[in-house]
Structure formats: C-alpha cells, structure tokens
Amino acid sequence: MNTHSPLSPDPVARLASPPSPQHILAALPRPVLALDEEGVVVYANDAAEAVFEGWVVGLNLRDLMPGFTLSGASQSGPVVLRLACRRNETYDVTLAALADGGFVVDLRLAPAAEANLIAIDRDELTGLAKRNTLMAHLAAALEQDAGAATVAVHCVDLDRFKTVNDTLGHAVGDLLLKKVADRLTAACRKSDLVARLGGDEFVILQRDVEDDAAAERLAARIVDLVGRTYVLSGHTINIGASVGVALRAEAAQARDLLRNADLALYEAKRAGRGRFRTFEASMDTGLQERREMEIDLRRALALKQFELSYQPFVDLSTDRVIGFEALLRWTHPVKGNIPPLQFIPLAEENGLIVKIGEWVLRQACIEAATWPDEMIIAVNVSPLQFKADTLLDTVSAALARSGLPAHRLEIEITEGALLDDTDNVLVTLAALRDLGVKISMDDFGTGYSSLAYLQKFPFSKIKIDRSFVATDSADSEAILKAVASLGTSLGMAITAEGVETAEQLARIRSERCTHVQGYLTGRPMQPAKIADFLSRSNPDTVSETAR
C-alpha cells in the first residue's frame, strides 16, 4: 500500500540524484580542507576560506598555520594538533589520511578561542565587560582542559575611592574609574578579560596561567599600577587597590571561583589594603566561623548576653577618679569570654554595631546615674552610628530615660568617624555639644588628619593612643609633649591611655597631661565593684555612691 501523498516527492526518486560531495562540504559551517601528500591545499570549503581570509588552494598549510606537520597521520587514525592561524585564533586541527593518498583537515576553534567569541556586553562608562559576559567567558574557560590550573580570577577593589567621589564629585570619580580601567587593561594580556561589576569593583579573568607565580605577578602588577598617582581635572589623586586571587584548581564552577577570589579580597582588605592575597582553603573555614559568630552576635543582642565593664580615669591635678569609660564585654554561653577585637569588627561589618551601640549608651547612662553627682561616663561611638543618622535621638533618649545630666556624658569618637561624610558628622557633634554632652577624640595620633579635625571642632578632650605611652623613646616623648602643649593652647584636656607602670605615670606628669587611664590607676571592673573602688580611691564619695 502506497503511504506517500501524491504531492510528496518519492524518496527513492530523491536519492536518484544526490548532491555532490563538494556541495555538501561547501555547506558545512566548519572549515574543511583537502591536502595532497606534500600538505598543499587542493580544496577548501567556504568556511575555510573565511578563516584564512581568501583563496588558499595551492598554498601549503604550513605557511598558513605555523607548526603544522603531516607526521603522525596514517591510516590507523587521525591526529589532533592545536595551532594558531594567521589571525591569531587558536584551532584544534584534526588531520586524517585518505585511502587513495592525501589528507583531509577539519578545523575547530579551541575552547579558549570560542570563549573569546562570546558576545561582550560592555559597561557604558569604562567599556569593560559586564558581569554576565564575565561569567560566560569564565564558564567557557573552565571547560577547557579540566583538571589543569590554567585559569585565575582576580577580584579588584579600589581603596579610598569613596573619599574621592565624596570630596571631588562624581564627575572626577567617573574619570578616575576610566583611568583605572585603562591601567587594568594595560596590565593584562589580550587573551585576558577585564570586567567591571559596578561601582569600584573590577574582575580580571586571566587565561593560560602557567602556575601560581604567574597569577601572583599579575596581582602585584595591578596593585602597583592602580596605586600610582593620577592627575585629573587639576587634582592630584592617590588611591590603592586590594586584590583577591583564586586559581581554577580550587573550584570547578564559575560562581565558586569568583566566590573564592572574593574571599581572598576580603583577607587582603583585612591585612591593611593596598595588597593582594591568594585564596586558601582556610579562608573558607574563616568565612564559616564569621557566619557562626554573626548568628551568635544577633542571639547575644536578643538574649542580653552583653555586659559593660567600667575603667576609671584620674585627674592628675587632684589624683582623684573623676569618671569611668564603659567597655563592652561578651560572655558566650559555650565559648566563654570573647575579646572585643574579635566581635566588634564583625559587628561593624554587618551593621549590628548600631543596635549594640544603642544598648551600650542606654545601659551606661542608667549605671552612671547611680554614681556621685559629677562622676563622668565615657562611651565609645562607632562611625556607623553617625551614618545611621539616629545618634542624636539615641543620646537624647538615653539621657532622658536615665535622668543623667548631659554634662556627665562624654562621647568618644575616632578619626574614622570623621573620614566619611565629615560635614554631616560635624553637624551631629555640634548638636550633641549643644545638648551639653562632652566630645573627645580617641586614639589621637594614629590617623593622618587628627590635627585638621582639631581645627574643625572644639573637642573637650584628646586621648593620646597607648602606643605613645608604652614606648619610652625620644620620639614618643616629643609627641607627648607636643600634644599636651597643643591641648593646653586649645583649652582641651589631655588623657594618656595605657598607663601601666609608675615610671610611665611619672613621665606623663612631667609632660603636663591632665588625665590618665590604665591598669596602674584602675582595671576594668563590674558595676557592683565601683562603690568599693571609689571608697578606696575617693574616700569622701563613698556615702554618695552607697545611696
């Protein structure tokens, strides 16, 4: 029974006149060539002519693809060579011997070269690749030669870029980003891919990495080039770059490799910025530990696991305790006492320090309200509490709730609070001062612009960093003397921190500092011990403290 429609061509009839092999080869999208016994091209399909940009019949393939050889090809099977053509594109060349003499050649773009042909979605400002292009190229690169560490990812973050944007404006910031993009491109090879993920975040895909040292050389070159001075619109600008490096050996997936590089970048920033770090497995462990601690921090805040200890400071003119600094402590139910240097930086990273800081202010004011009339409570405030724009309300509420007079509260800030958004911070400080709150600058002398900030705001007190007290050198002595003299001239009190020996105390007195704080004059203590301490240090206050 005939199942074919009368309108359909008979398949048998269709086979009676098949297309010629030459027509079939010409229609193939892959480049195909036929060679004689000497390697001379006797046939090239259209795709092959496109690769070599013209007529190639009669030319020897050795001249078209340096390194090509006929040796090794036989009837037993084809051989595959990886060669570059005259357009600098890399191909996998499959060479097979024909039964009647000569050879057939099939060309296929090598995986890395195919990755280069992925359409590039470019960032409008810098002309660099965007995230989606980076991920596509990275995924393609990871498919090549799986198992060999031939790919590296460099996550680059600019140091101090925000300061440039805030002080000189976004127009200059955009010019700077373009210049950085140019320098990153110049640091890389043509086969590498430079991408901008947004803001001041860049990523470089480094291909054909011979070993770890090759990736580290590129990272060091990036830190050096980006860190050199820029001159833009009449401004001399200095920034830096922190770089995190990850090699393909540590990750099989594109997202994992990028994550590893980002972890290494975090470590580079923690180490002081302006440097690079290469991913290590311990960094992943450290990330898990930070995540656990973040969960514990949130739980500690909710379950009121934080406590305050209080360290006294002494007026050297009377040798009397005139106040205490509130110091945050955390006793974990399983891990025990966790040092502030371990959890406070993490709390600042994830923003929890704002809520923790609010609790500290409330609790410190409530406790201080039970002390003798003029005893001062000093509380450290994080830069993030200024950025939250709620600090003034928080302080006002803490004073109102506790009944503590404003002049008995001293807010301590570091230079870090003033580095970002200086004008708004100064407005907040002025409003706090108008309430009657005292303002002191902590860790004086450890930053770059401390003197400039003294000119911008009349601090009540300067606290000299303990590093100048601990070191008994001519330089430290000169700094102590200069700061004490400066404070006297500006009408500011001067507190020397970290005083632990009688010799240090004698030196502080001789340099005309007005106050001291340290283990020699009193260690941090629980609230219940304050009354007894004052009864021994300031005997005439014991009756007031006991009330």
C-alpha distance (Angstrom), angle and dihedral (degrees) to the residues before:
residue distance angle dihedral
M1 . . .
N2 3.78 . .
T3 3.81 109.5 .
H4 3.79 96.0 180.0
S5 3.76 121.8 102.0
P6 3.78 113.9 -119.1
L7 3.78 86.6 -123.9
S8 3.86 93.1 56.3
P9 3.78 120.0 86.8
D10 3.77 114.9 -112.3
P11 3.84 107.7 -105.2
V12 3.80 89.9 -144.6
A13 3.77 90.1 54.2
R14 3.76 89.5 46.9
L15 3.84 90.7 56.2
A16 3.78 90.3 50.4
S17 3.81 91.1 79.3
P18 3.87 107.7 29.0
P19 3.83 120.8 179.4
S20 3.76 116.4 -92.0
P21 3.83 119.4 -100.4
Q22 3.78 88.0 -115.5
H23 3.82 90.9 58.3
I24 3.80 90.4 48.8
L25 3.81 92.8 50.2
A26 3.78 91.6 46.1
A27 3.81 90.7 55.2
L28 3.81 94.8 51.6
P29 3.82 114.1 108.3
R30 3.83 90.7 -146.3
P31 3.83 119.7 81.5
V32 3.84 111.8 -106.0
L33 3.81 127.6 179.9
A34 3.80 135.5 -179.6
L35 3.82 119.1 -145.6
D36 3.78 134.3 -167.3
E37 3.79 123.0 -129.5
E38 3.84 90.8 -80.2
G39 3.80 95.7 51.4
V40 3.80 95.7 -103.3
V41 3.81 114.5 146.7
V42 3.81 111.2 -113.0
Y43 3.81 96.1 168.1
A44 3.84 135.8 19.6
N45 3.77 125.9 176.5
D46 3.80 121.9 -137.3
A47 3.81 92.9 -94.0
A48 3.82 91.0 53.8
E49 3.80 92.4 50.0
A50 3.82 88.6 51.4
V51 3.80 90.3 54.1
F52 3.81 92.7 51.8
E53 3.82 92.9 36.6
G54 3.77 98.3 -123.8
W55 3.78 149.3 5.7
V56 3.81 110.4 -20.4
V57 3.81 103.6 168.9
G58 3.79 108.3 122.2
L59 3.80 94.8 26.6
N60 3.79 123.4 109.2
L61 3.79 112.5 -115.0
R62 3.83 88.9 -135.2
D63 3.82 87.3 69.1
L64 3.80 92.0 49.2
M65 3.83 96.8 44.2
P66 3.82 112.7 27.7
G67 3.80 111.0 -140.9
F68 3.80 94.3 31.7
T69 3.81 114.2 141.2
L70 3.80 136.4 174.2
S71 3.78 93.0 -146.4
G72 3.77 114.1 115.1
A73 3.80 97.1 27.3
S74 3.82 112.8 117.2
Q75 3.78 143.1 143.2
S76 3.81 89.1 -85.4
G77 3.76 92.5 74.4
P78 3.81 147.4 -52.3
V79 3.80 126.5 -73.6
V80 3.81 126.5 -141.8
L81 3.79 123.6 -141.6
R82 3.80 128.8 -176.9
L83 3.80 109.1 -139.6
A84 3.80 140.9 157.8
C85 3.77 121.7 -124.9
R86 3.78 125.7 -146.3
R87 3.83 91.2 -84.5
N88 3.82 89.6 61.2
E89 3.80 91.2 -112.7
T90 3.80 115.6 138.7
Y91 3.82 119.3 -130.3
D92 3.77 137.0 -175.2
V93 3.82 101.3 -129.2
T94 3.81 115.7 -155.4
L95 3.84 111.3 -161.4
A96 3.81 119.5 -168.2
A97 3.82 128.2 178.7
L98 3.82 117.9 -126.7
A99 3.80 120.7 -133.7
D100 3.80 93.6 -124.4
G101 3.80 95.3 45.3
G102 3.76 133.6 -80.0
F103 3.77 129.0 61.2
V104 3.78 142.1 -96.5
V105 3.82 119.9 -139.2
D106 3.80 126.4 -158.4
L107 3.83 119.4 -167.3
R108 3.79 124.5 -155.3
L109 3.79 125.6 175.6
A110 3.80 109.6 -109.8
P111 3.85 112.1 -114.1
A112 3.83 93.5 -106.6
A113 3.78 90.5 51.2
E114 3.81 90.3 48.9
A115 3.78 87.8 53.6
N116 3.79 88.9 54.9
L117 3.79 89.2 57.7
I118 3.81 94.0 57.3
A119 3.79 107.9 117.0
I120 3.80 110.3 -98.4
D121 3.79 116.6 -134.8
R122 3.80 101.5 -156.1
D123 3.79 131.7 -147.8
E124 3.80 108.5 -114.9
L125 3.80 95.9 -137.6
T126 3.81 102.5 43.9
G127 3.80 103.9 18.1
L128 3.80 89.8 -126.7
A129 3.79 124.3 133.2
K130 3.81 119.6 -84.1
R131 3.81 127.5 -128.2
N132 3.82 96.8 -91.1
T133 3.81 91.4 53.0
L134 3.81 91.4 46.9
M135 3.81 92.2 52.1
A136 3.82 92.2 47.9
H137 3.82 92.3 50.3
L138 3.79 92.0 44.0
A139 3.81 92.7 50.8
A140 3.81 90.6 49.2
A141 3.82 92.0 48.0
L142 3.81 91.6 51.1
E143 3.80 90.8 55.4
Q144 3.79 90.8 61.0
D145 3.82 117.0 91.8
A146 3.81 93.6 -15.0
G147 3.77 109.7 -149.1
A148 3.81 97.4 36.6
A149 3.79 119.1 99.6
T150 3.79 95.2 -128.3
V151 3.80 99.3 132.0
A152 3.81 130.2 68.9
V153 3.80 131.3 -178.7
H154 3.81 121.8 -152.0
C155 3.83 118.2 -163.0
V156 3.81 109.3 -159.8
D157 3.80 125.3 -165.2
L158 3.80 123.3 -178.6
D159 3.80 117.7 -125.2
R160 3.83 117.3 -138.3
F161 3.81 93.5 2.7
K162 3.81 92.6 128.1
T163 3.79 90.1 56.9
V164 3.82 89.8 55.3
N165 3.81 91.1 48.7
D166 3.81 93.0 48.5
T167 3.80 97.5 44.3
L168 3.81 103.2 34.9
G169 3.80 100.5 28.0
H170 3.79 136.3 -112.2
A171 3.81 94.1 -77.1
V172 3.80 91.0 63.3
G173 3.80 89.1 40.5
D174 3.81 90.3 56.5
L175 3.81 91.3 49.3
L176 3.78 88.9 51.2
L177 3.82 92.0 51.5
K178 3.81 89.7 52.7
K179 3.79 91.4 51.1
V180 3.79 91.2 48.1
A181 3.82 89.3 50.7
D182 3.82 89.5 52.5
R183 3.80 92.0 50.5
L184 3.79 93.2 47.5
T185 3.80 90.4 50.5
A186 3.81 90.5 48.4
A187 3.81 90.6 51.9
C188 3.80 92.4 55.7
R189 3.78 136.2 67.0
K190 3.80 122.9 -111.1
S191 3.80 90.4 -106.0
D192 3.82 91.5 58.5
L193 3.80 123.1 86.6
V194 3.81 123.5 -135.2
A195 3.81 117.3 -161.0
R196 3.79 136.5 179.5
L197 3.79 114.4 -144.9
G198 3.79 94.7 -172.1
G199 3.80 139.5 -69.4
D200 3.79 108.2 13.7
E201 3.83 95.8 -27.1
F202 3.79 118.7 116.3
V203 3.81 132.8 174.5
I204 3.80 128.7 -161.7
L205 3.80 123.5 -159.0
Q206 3.80 106.2 -153.2
R207 3.81 113.5 -162.1
D208 3.81 130.7 -161.2
V209 3.79 94.4 22.7
E210 3.81 108.5 -177.6
D211 3.82 95.9 -161.0
D212 3.82 144.6 -29.6
A213 3.80 90.7 -77.1
A214 3.83 91.6 60.3
A215 3.81 91.0 54.9
E216 3.80 91.5 46.3
R217 3.82 91.3 50.5
L218 3.80 90.0 56.2
A219 3.81 91.8 46.8
A220 3.81 91.0 50.8
R221 3.82 90.0 48.3
I222 3.81 90.5 52.3
V223 3.82 92.4 50.8
D224 3.80 90.0 49.3
L225 3.82 98.5 45.5
V226 3.80 97.3 42.7
G227 3.81 90.9 46.0
R228 3.82 94.4 58.1
T229 3.81 118.8 105.3
Y230 3.83 120.9 -84.5
V231 3.80 125.9 -154.9
L232 3.82 110.4 -157.2
S233 3.80 128.5 166.0
G234 3.79 90.5 -18.0
H235 3.81 93.9 -49.4
T236 3.79 125.3 117.3
I237 3.80 106.8 -141.5
N238 3.79 130.6 -170.3
I239 3.79 121.7 -171.7
G240 3.78 133.4 152.5
A241 3.77 139.7 -141.8
S242 3.79 131.8 -129.1
V243 3.80 115.2 -159.5
G244 3.80 133.0 -163.9
V245 3.81 117.5 -163.7
A246 3.80 128.7 -161.3
L247 3.81 127.1 179.2
R248 3.80 124.8 -147.3
A249 3.82 90.7 -116.4
E250 3.83 89.2 76.0
A251 3.82 97.6 50.3
A252 3.80 138.1 30.1
Q253 3.81 98.6 -165.8
A254 3.81 127.5 66.1
R255 3.81 94.0 -127.3
D256 3.83 91.0 50.3
L257 3.80 93.3 50.8
L258 3.80 91.2 49.3
R259 3.81 90.4 47.7
N260 3.81 91.3 51.4
A261 3.80 91.1 50.8
D262 3.79 89.3 49.8
L263 3.81 90.6 52.4
A264 3.80 89.7 51.3
L265 3.82 88.8 49.8
Y266 3.80 89.6 54.1
E267 3.81 89.5 53.6
A268 3.81 91.0 48.9
K269 3.79 89.7 54.6
R270 3.79 92.2 46.8
A271 3.80 89.6 51.9
G272 3.80 91.1 59.9
R273 3.82 107.0 -78.1
G274 3.81 125.7 -105.0
R275 3.82 91.3 79.9
F276 3.80 143.1 78.0
R277 3.77 133.8 -115.0
T278 3.81 129.1 -165.2
F279 3.80 118.4 -137.7
E280 3.80 117.3 -98.5
A281 3.79 128.1 -177.2
S282 3.81 89.8 -115.8
M283 3.81 88.6 65.9
D284 3.79 89.0 64.1
T285 3.79 89.1 51.2
G286 3.79 89.3 49.3
L287 3.81 90.0 52.8
Q288 3.80 91.1 53.7
E289 3.81 89.9 49.2
R290 3.82 91.4 50.6
R291 3.80 90.4 49.9
E292 3.80 90.6 51.3
M293 3.79 91.3 48.0
E294 3.81 91.0 49.0
I295 3.82 89.6 54.9
D296 3.80 89.5 47.1
L297 3.83 90.6 49.3
R298 3.79 92.0 54.3
R299 3.79 90.2 47.5
A300 3.82 91.3 47.8
L301 3.80 91.0 54.1
A302 3.80 92.4 48.3
L303 3.82 94.7 44.7
K304 3.84 94.9 41.6
Q305 3.79 95.4 -119.3
F306 3.82 92.5 149.8
E307 3.79 121.0 98.0
L308 3.79 135.8 -173.3
S309 3.77 126.1 -129.9
Y310 3.78 121.1 -168.5
Q311 3.81 127.1 -139.9
P312 3.82 117.9 -164.0
F313 3.79 126.1 -130.3
V314 3.80 122.8 -155.9
D315 3.80 132.7 -141.3
L316 3.81 105.0 -131.7
S317 3.80 93.2 -154.7
T318 3.84 90.6 64.7
D319 3.83 102.4 15.1
R320 3.79 87.7 -129.3
V321 3.78 130.6 132.7
I322 3.81 107.0 -111.3
G323 3.79 100.3 174.0
F324 3.79 151.0 -21.2
E325 3.79 135.9 -113.5
A326 3.81 115.4 -132.0
L327 3.83 111.5 -127.9
L328 3.81 121.7 -166.9
R329 3.82 117.7 -127.2
W330 3.81 130.6 -177.1
T331 3.80 123.5 -160.3
H332 3.80 107.8 -169.0
P333 3.82 113.1 -150.9
V334 3.83 91.5 -129.6
K335 3.81 107.0 18.1
G336 3.79 96.5 42.2
N337 3.81 122.7 -146.6
I338 3.80 111.9 8.1
P339 3.84 114.6 -160.1
P340 3.82 115.3 -118.8
L341 3.80 90.4 -124.4
Q342 3.81 87.8 65.3
F343 3.79 100.9 49.0
I344 3.82 107.1 24.8
P345 3.84 95.4 65.5
L346 3.82 88.9 50.2
A347 3.82 91.0 48.3
E348 3.80 88.6 52.7
E349 3.81 90.9 48.7
N350 3.78 95.1 54.4
G351 3.82 97.0 34.6
L352 3.82 96.1 -113.9
I353 3.80 88.6 121.0
V354 3.81 89.2 79.0
K355 3.82 93.0 61.7
I356 3.80 92.1 38.6
G357 3.80 90.2 49.6
E358 3.81 91.1 52.3
W359 3.81 90.1 53.6
V360 3.82 91.5 48.3
L361 3.81 92.1 52.4
R362 3.80 93.2 48.8
Q363 3.79 94.8 45.6
A364 3.82 95.1 44.0
C365 3.79 92.3 50.9
I366 3.82 92.4 48.2
E367 3.81 90.7 51.2
A368 3.81 94.7 44.1
A369 3.79 91.0 52.1
T370 3.83 87.5 69.1
W371 3.82 93.1 56.2
P372 3.82 127.7 90.5
D373 3.79 114.6 -65.8
E374 3.79 102.2 -92.9
M375 3.82 100.6 29.9
I376 3.83 109.9 128.5
I377 3.79 127.9 -136.9
A378 3.83 116.6 -153.2
V379 3.83 118.6 -158.7
N380 3.81 127.5 -172.5
V381 3.79 115.8 -131.7
S382 3.82 123.6 -157.7
P383 3.83 122.2 -131.6
L384 3.81 87.4 -119.8
Q385 3.80 90.4 62.8
F386 3.80 88.4 60.9
K387 3.81 91.3 49.1
A388 3.80 90.6 52.2
D389 3.85 89.1 65.3
T390 3.82 90.7 -141.4
L391 3.80 100.1 94.4
L392 3.81 96.0 100.0
D393 3.81 91.7 51.2
T394 3.82 91.3 45.1
V395 3.82 92.7 52.7
S396 3.81 93.0 44.8
A397 3.82 91.2 50.0
A398 3.83 92.9 47.3
L399 3.81 91.6 51.3
A400 3.79 93.0 46.4
R401 3.80 94.0 47.1
S402 3.81 94.9 47.8
G403 3.80 98.1 36.9
L404 3.83 89.3 -131.0
P405 3.83 112.9 153.5
A406 3.82 110.3 -115.1
H407 3.83 93.6 -124.3
R408 3.81 89.7 64.3
L409 3.81 92.8 60.1
E410 3.81 118.8 84.7
I411 3.81 119.0 -169.8
E412 3.81 114.2 -153.2
I413 3.79 119.1 -155.8
T414 3.80 133.3 176.1
E415 3.77 128.0 -140.1
G416 3.81 88.1 -99.4
A417 3.82 89.6 72.5
L418 3.80 89.6 59.3
L419 3.80 99.7 43.2
D420 3.81 95.4 77.7
D421 3.80 120.8 50.2
T422 3.81 92.2 -5.9
D423 3.81 95.9 177.8
N424 3.82 94.9 55.2
V425 3.80 91.5 45.3
L426 3.81 90.4 52.5
V427 3.83 89.8 50.7
T428 3.83 89.8 53.4
L429 3.81 91.7 47.0
A430 3.79 90.7 50.9
A431 3.82 90.5 50.9
L432 3.82 90.7 50.7
R433 3.80 90.5 49.2
D434 3.82 89.1 51.0
L435 3.81 87.8 56.6
G436 3.80 87.5 57.5
V437 3.82 96.3 -104.7
K438 3.81 117.6 143.2
I439 3.83 118.3 -125.9
S440 3.80 123.5 -153.8
M441 3.81 132.6 -179.1
D442 3.80 111.7 -128.8
D443 3.84 126.9 -153.5
F444 3.79 91.3 17.9
G445 3.80 114.0 -167.5
T446 3.81 98.2 28.6
G447 3.84 96.2 92.8
Y448 3.76 135.0 62.7
S449 3.79 102.8 -115.3
S450 3.80 106.4 33.7
L451 3.81 93.5 124.3
A452 3.80 91.7 50.7
Y453 3.80 90.8 54.5
L454 3.81 91.6 51.1
Q455 3.77 86.5 59.4
K456 3.81 92.5 50.5
F457 3.82 98.7 48.0
P458 3.83 133.5 27.7
F459 3.81 101.3 -127.6
S460 3.80 118.3 -163.4
K461 3.77 92.5 -139.9
I462 3.80 142.9 10.8
K463 3.82 117.6 -146.9
I464 3.81 111.3 -154.7
D465 3.79 111.9 -140.9
R466 3.80 115.5 -105.9
S467 3.82 91.6 -121.1
F468 3.81 89.7 74.5
V469 3.81 91.2 49.6
A470 3.80 96.8 46.9
T471 3.82 94.4 51.7
D472 3.77 114.5 75.2
S473 3.79 98.7 -158.2
A474 3.78 137.3 125.6
D475 3.82 90.5 -110.4
S476 3.82 93.8 52.0
E477 3.80 91.1 46.5
A478 3.81 90.7 50.7
I479 3.83 90.9 50.2
L480 3.82 92.2 48.9
K481 3.78 91.1 50.1
A482 3.82 93.2 46.4
V483 3.83 94.2 48.4
A484 3.81 92.5 46.0
S485 3.80 90.1 50.4
L486 3.80 90.5 47.2
G487 3.80 91.9 50.6
T488 3.81 91.4 49.8
S489 3.81 90.5 51.1
L490 3.82 92.5 48.9
G491 3.80 94.8 42.8
M492 3.81 93.4 -114.6
A493 3.80 127.8 138.2
I494 3.81 116.3 -120.2
T495 3.81 121.5 -143.0
A496 3.80 121.3 -169.3
E497 3.82 111.1 -151.4
G498 3.79 128.4 -153.5
V499 3.81 99.0 31.9
E500 3.81 105.7 166.8
T501 3.82 107.0 154.8
A502 3.79 137.9 49.2
E503 3.80 89.2 -120.2
Q504 3.80 91.3 56.6
L505 3.81 90.3 48.3
A506 3.81 91.3 51.4
R507 3.80 90.2 50.7
I508 3.80 91.9 48.7
R509 3.82 90.7 51.6
S510 3.79 91.5 50.4
E511 3.82 91.1 53.3
R512 3.83 91.5 55.0
C513 3.81 98.2 -115.8
T514 3.79 109.7 163.7
H515 3.82 101.7 -147.0
V516 3.80 139.5 24.4
Q517 3.78 134.8 -158.2
G518 3.79 127.7 -176.4
Y519 3.78 147.1 95.4
L520 3.82 91.5 -66.0
T521 3.79 92.5 63.9
G522 3.79 97.8 32.8
R523 3.80 140.7 -29.8
P524 3.82 122.7 -132.0
M525 3.81 109.4 -80.0
Q526 3.79 141.8 -173.3
P527 3.83 117.0 -98.9
A528 3.82 91.3 -109.6
K529 3.81 91.0 62.5
I530 3.81 97.3 51.9
A531 3.81 96.6 85.9
D532 3.80 92.8 52.2
F533 3.81 91.3 45.9
L534 3.79 92.3 51.7
S535 3.79 91.5 46.8
R536 3.80 87.8 61.6
S537 3.82 98.3 36.5
N538 3.82 99.8 37.3
P539 3.84 105.1 19.2
D540 3.80 95.1 -176.9
T541 3.83 92.1 60.5
V542 3.79 97.0 57.5
S543 3.79 95.8 92.3
E544 3.80 92.1 50.3
T545 3.81 92.8 46.7
A546 3.78 92.4 49.8
R547 3.79 93.9 54.1
